Amino acid sequence: MFCEVELFRDVAVIAENLNRNGLVSQRSIITRLLEDMLNEKASKDHGYFLAVTSLKNIGKGEVVDESGDVFFPVVFNCRTFLPYTGEILQGVVSHIFRHGVFMRCGPIKYAFLSARKMPNYHFVAGENPIFLSDELAKIEIDIVVRFVVLGVRWIEKRGRIKKEFVMLASLVGDSLGPISLSGSDELDL
């Protein structure tokens, strides 16, 4: 789930950020690194980039081409989030359909829980559709659900989804299902 990984990036600092002596402040390099990581968002191998936790090394900058931009090799540690099959997670229900529900789980926007993987739950149609269990537990919008991960897939780009992981979820197992009333203190990135 959460990992600490060492990463390497070439950080480009534009010529405008150079001072009169042609030097670049460490702050400019770090700011650019953080902007680059925010834009990159995630990678297939490491998962979602959550935070740069430590800076290990900033190498000597090299001027590339006539623009005057300077590239610095940077080595740093980064905290990441990458779920794996069999892991128990929690998600907040965002959409309910006859065939299942979509949940958000941290930075993952698309965790699908099929109606087939919700034993003893039945779809109840209406203005605010829900899934209701034989024990009267409800799965509705904004409810936190504990689930097991059945599978994780990386999607580089498909329609509106770019550099995202999607998950398949299940409630088959012990202590799985809705765990709270509406609302959550989930991390929304």
N, C-alpha and C positions, 0 to 999 in steps of 0.2 A: 504494500500500500504506500507508505511513505518511505522514501529512500534519500540518502545523501550521496550525490555523485560528483566526481571531479570532471569538469568540462574545460574545453579549450575553445576560444573564439578569437578571430581576428577582428578587432574593434577599429572601425574607421572614424577618425576625427577629422571633420572638415576644416579646411584651411582657415576659415573665419574664426575658429576657436584658438588659433595660435596667438601667443602674445607677441610683443615687438621683437623679441629675441628668437622667435620661431619655436618657442617651447610650448608644451601642452601641460595643463594642470592635471594632476591625478583625478581631481574631481570631474573634469570633462570626460576623461576616459571611463570612469565608473558610471557617470550619468548615461553615456552613450551605450555602455554594456547593458544597463538596466532597461533602456528603451528597446534595444535589440531583443532582449529576452522576452519582454512584454509582447513585442510583435511576433516573435517566433512561437510563443504560446506553449507548444508541446512538440515532442518528437516520438516517433514510433518506439524507439529503444528505451527511452527514459521516462516517458509519460509527460504529465503537465509540469511546467516549471513554476514552482510556487514562490521561491525566494532564493536570492543569492545569499549564502550564509557566511562565506569568507572569501577573501581575495588572496590567492596564493602567490601570484607573480604577474607583473606587467613587464613584458619584454621591451627591447629597444624598438622604437618606431621606425618604419620605413616609408619614405615618400614614394607614392606610386602615381605615375603619369603626371601630366603637366597641370593638373587641377590643384596640386599642392596638398591634397588630402594625405593624411598620415595614418598608416595601419599599425596597430599595436597588438602583438600576440598576448592574450590574457588567459591565465589559468586560474580557475576559481571553483569553489564548492557550491552546489545548488541543491536545495531540497525539492524533491519531485513527488508526484502522486501518480502511481500506476497500479490499478487494481489487477488481481489475478483470479483465475478460476478457482472456486472453492472458498474464497474469502467471504466473510460475513461483513456486510456494510449496512449503512442506513441511508435512505433516500426520502425526499419529500415529493409526494405525488403532485404532478403538474397538470396532467391531462388524463381523462378517463374515457375509454371507448368500450364497446361491447366485447372486443377481443382481448382487452387488457388495459394496463395503465402505463404511462410514461412517468418517470421520476427523475429528479435532479439529485446528483450525489456529488457534493463538492463541486469541482470544476466540470464534471461530466453532466451534460444537459440531457442526454438521451439514454436512460436505463429503462429497458422495456420489460415489464412483468406481464407475461401472457396469462390469460384467464385459465389456460390449461395447467399452469404452474402454481395455481392458487387453490389447493384442495379445500373443499368444503365452503368455498366462496361462490356466490351467485350474483350475476349482474342484475341491478335494479335500475331500470330506465326511468327517466323523468327529467325535469328541468335541471336538476343537479344529480346526474347519475352517480351511483356508488356500487361497490361490491360489498355484499353483506354475507357474513359467515353464518354457519348453523348455530354458533354460540353468540350471535348478534354483534360481533366485532365488525366495524365499518372501515372500509378503505375509501376515502373521499379526497377531494382536492385539499392540499396543504397538510395532510396527515403524514407523519413520519413513519416509515415502514422499514423494519429490519429484514434483510433478504440475503440470500446466498448468490454469489456471482456464478452464472452458468457459462458465460463466455464473454470475451472482450475482443473488439475488432477496431483496428486503426483505420480511419478514413482520411486520406490525404485531401481529397476534394470531390464532393458530390453535391451538386446543387448549392444550397446555402451552407452546407456543412463543410468546413475547411479545417484541416488539422485538428480532428476531434477523435476521441474514443467513444464508442457506443458499447453498451453492455446488455446482455440478456440476464434476467434475474429469475429467481424462484423462491417460493415460500415452502417448498418441500423440505421439511426438517424440523428440529426442535427449536422452540423459542423464536420463531420467525413470524412476522406479521406486523400489524400496526402497533406502535409503542407509545404514541402520545396523541393528544388532541391537536386541533388546528394550531399551526404556527411552529416555528422551529428556530433554532439558533445555528442553522447550517452556515457553512462558509460559502459565500457566493462570490465567485471570481469572474 
